[in-house]
Amino acid sequence: MKEPGGPLGRTNAWKIVKNDKKTGLFHAYLVLSRDEKYLRDILKRFAKLILCGEDGCGTCRVCRLIDGENYADAVFLPANGDKILTEDVNALIEDSYVKPLEGDKKLYVVVGAQNMPAAAQNKLLKTLEEPPKNVVILMGATNAYALLPTVRSRVKTLEIPPFTAEEIETALADTCRDREKLALAAACGDGTVGRAEDLYRDARLEKLFDLTAEIVVKMKSSRDVLKYANLVLREKDRLGDIFNIASALFRDMLAEKQGAKAADAHALKKVRAATGFNVGSLVSALEKTEEAVRRLSFNANETMLAEWWLFAILEGKHKWQRS
């Protein structure tokens, strides 16, 4: 992800912290991002914004030290592993009473707060509510559900929205040189740089894409639903990726129907032969696919979910063809 700010710099979350820096920083922030792979990097960007004299320039001494997690007034937790333990919180609380060494404020960056045990969260409550002077706590999590309501009520929550495929492509352009493959990965990357990067390097991506495109083009009857349900379930460990690919395809098909620009013109070529889709049926297919993603996140039965999803797409096509 490129400096300074990159697509992150265009989010409301970034603008809020930047404005708070001028008017008075809040004592504790919770940054929510689905991008688990780059969550630590995202928090480093915010740490630079808070502590750098140039709003996170990325090149000054402070920013370089934060990158290496070596700046004396920015403490990252956990230092090792992926879970904040009670003893880590105890150390944070004790250290928070030590004055900043280099600047005028001290920053504690808590990565993966969703993995923090309840005992550790409870231990942190008083410090979140009344931290020592010039202390800011910056927490990052992939979701807020695992955090206690008492913790959430004591922080200012900043949500990082999904990035566009174009923003993801720009962020990964220097390291992912195959433009067509990157466009596909970005379109199917669930709005996160980390997932798109993983998909770009995934040898199975093309196979999953071809299967999904075939479903869009060739599924025309209930008999086809059973056939493709069996094929999808052979890849059930990647069911979420199939749904994301389908969402990307339906979005691009809908954009084209409405005269807008598709995110991935290369991918759109693979479904040119699809028939029976109009604006109504594409909106329906997109809604059902997004519902399938939600159901999957709640551990729905994969066999039933795959069959429901395929039937729902087919039913939407037939309904809108009759209207």
N, C-alpha and C positions, 0 to 999 in steps of 0.2 A: 504494500500500500504506500502510495507516494506522499511525500511531504510537500508543503505543509497542509495539514487538514485533509486533503483529498476530498472524496465524496462525504467524508465525515464532517468536513468544514461547512457543508451546505445544510446540515441538519439543524432542526430547532434546538436539539440538545446542546450542540456546540455553541449556538448563538446565545442560549441562556447562560451558559457558564462564562462565556466571553463578556456578556453584559454584567453578570454578577461580579466578575473580577474588577470592573470599574466602580460598581456601586456598593460592593460588599459581598464577599463569598458566603454562601450558606455553609453551615458547619458540617453537613454530611450530604453526600449525593449517592444515589443508586443508579448506575447506568445499566440499562437492560438491552442486551443484544443477543439475537439467536446465534451469532457467529462464535461458537465456542472455540474454534481454532484460533481466531484472531482477537479474542476478548482481552487478553493481556496487552496486545498491541494497541487496541482501542483505548484501554485505560492509560497506557503510556502517553497517547496523544493528548488525552485530557490532563494528565499530570504536567505535560509540557506547557499546555495552554495556561494552567494555573500558576506554574512556577517560573516560566520563561518571561523575560522582560519584553519579548517581542511576540507574545501570544502564540507560542508554540512554533517557532521558526524552524526547528529541526536541525539547525547547524551550529548553534552556539554551544558553549561549554556545558551549560545546564542541561540542554536538550540531549547532548551526546552522553552525559553521565546518566541521565534518566534512561536512555536507551539501554545502557549496560547495567542498569539498576545499581549504580554506584554513587548516586547523588546523596549526600549526607542527610538532607532534609526530605527525602522521599523514600519511605520504607514500604517494600512490597511483601505482601503475605498471600499465600504461603511461599516461603523461600524454596521449599522442596515439596514434592507431592501435589495433590490436588484438593486437599481438605484443610480448612482452618480448624485447628483444635483449640480447646480451652486454654491450653498453655500458651498458644500463640496470642490469644486475646489478652491473657494476663500480661504478656510481655509488651503488647501494644499499649495497654492502659498505663503500665509503669513508665514506659518510654515517653508517653505523651506529655508527661510533666517536665521533661527535659527541654530546655529552650532550643529553638532552631540554631544550627551551627553556622550556616552560611547566609541564609536569607531572613525574611521577616515572618515566614510561616513554615509549618511542618505538615507534610502530607502523608497520610497512610493509605496505601492502595491495597484493597482487599479483592483478590481475583477469585472468581468462582464462589461467590457468596451463597449460591444455591446449595453448595455442598457443606455449608457450615452446620454442625450439629446444633440442636436446640439449646443445649447447655451453653455452648459458646456464644450463641446469639443473645441469650439472656444476660450473659456476663458483659456483653458489649453495650447493653441498653443505656446505662447511665452515662457512659462516655458519648454515645450518640446524641443523647439529650442535652448534656451539658459538658462538652469537651473543654479542655483547658484553652486558654487564650491562644490565638494564632494557630490552632490545630484544625485541619480539614481532613475528613475521612471520605475517601472515594471508593465506593463498593461497586463491583461489577458482577452481573449474574445473567445467565441465559434465560431465566424466568423468575418471576416473583413469587410463585406459588409455594416454594419451599421455605420462604422467609416468614418469620412470625409477623402477624399484624402489628404488633407493638414495634417491631423493627421498621416495618414499612412506613408507619406513621411518623417516624422520627427523621426521615430522610427526604430529600427532594428527588423525585424519580424523573429520570431522563430516558426516554425510549428512543433507541436507534431504529428507524424504520428500515424495511428491506430496500436495498439499493437496486437501481435499474440495471438491466443487462449491460447497457452502454457504460455506466459507471464502473461496473465490475470488470468489463473488458479493458477499460482505461487503467484500472488499478493493477491488472495482471499482465498488461501488454509487454512489459520488459522481460518477464520470465516465461511467458506462455506464447511462443512465436507462431504456432499454427493457428492462423486467424479463424478458419472455418471451425476447427475443433473448439477454440476458445469461445466463439460465438454461441455454439451449442451448449457448452458447459455453463456459460454465463446465463443463458436463457433458462436453464434448468437448475440453477444453483440455489433456488429457494431464497434469492435476494441477499445472499451472503457471499463475501469474497472467499472465505475458507472452504465452503462447500463447493463453489465453482472451481476452485483450484484443485480440490480432491477429484472432482469429476473429470477435469481436464487430463489428469494423470491416470485415470481409470481405464484399463483396457476393455472393460465391459460396457462402457458408455455407448459406443456405437451399436452394440447388440441390443441394449435396452431401448435405444432410440428407434432402431429399425422395427422392433416388436411393437412399440407404441404407435409409430406411424402406420404400420400395417393394420392395427386395430382401427384407427381413424378412417383409413381408406376402405378396408374390406369388410368390416363388421356390418352386416345388413339384416340379419335375422336372429331369432332366438337360438337357432342351431349354431350360429357363429359365436354367440355369447358363450356357450358351453365350451366350444373349441378354444376360444381365447382365454377363458378363465383358467383352463388347464395350462396353457402356455405361460400365463402371468404367474400362476402359482409355482411353476418351476423356478421362478425368480423371486419367490416371496420374501427372501431376505433383502430384496431391493424394491419392494412394493412402493415405498415412499418415493424413490427416484422415478419409478414409472409414473406415479401420480404427478410429480413435478414436471416431468417431460410432457405429459399430456396437457397440463395447465399451460405450459409455454406454447405448445402447438395451438391450443384453442385460442389463446390470447392473440397469437399472430394471425390466425385465420379470421378472427373477429376484427382485428385492426384492418386487415385487407378489405374485408366486406364493407367497412365503414370509411374506407378511403384514407386510412392513417398508415403510418410507417410501421412495418413489422420489426420486432427486435432481432430476428434471425431469418434473413431472407433465404439463406442456404437451407435451413430446416424446413421452411415453408414449401420449398420445391418438392420435398418428399411426400407432401399431402395434397398436391395439386389435383390428383385424380379422385379425391374424396367427393362424394355426391350426397345430396340430401341435407346438407347443412345450410341454414340461413342464419340471419342475425339472432333470431329467437332461439334456435336449437343450439347455437354456439354459446350463447349466454347460459342456457340451461346446462350444457355439458361442462362449462367452466365452473358453475356453481356446484354441481354434483361432484366434480373432481376436488374442489376445495373442501367440500363436506367429507369426502373420503379421507383427505389428509387429516382433518380434525378427528375423525373416528379412529384412524390408525394411531394417532397420538394418545388415544384413550384405550389402547390395546384391544381393539375390536378383533373378532375372529377373522383371520386373513382370508379363508375360503369364502365365507359369507360376504365379506367386504368386497372382494374382487368381483364376485357374481353380481352383487347389488350395484356396484359402480358401472359395470358394463351394461346391465339391463337398463339402468337409469339413463345412460347416454343414448341407447337405442330408443327408449321410450320417448325421450325428448325430441329426437329426430322425427319420429312418427307423429307425435302431437303437433309439431310445428309445420309438418308437411300438410296436415289436414286443415290447419287454421288459415 
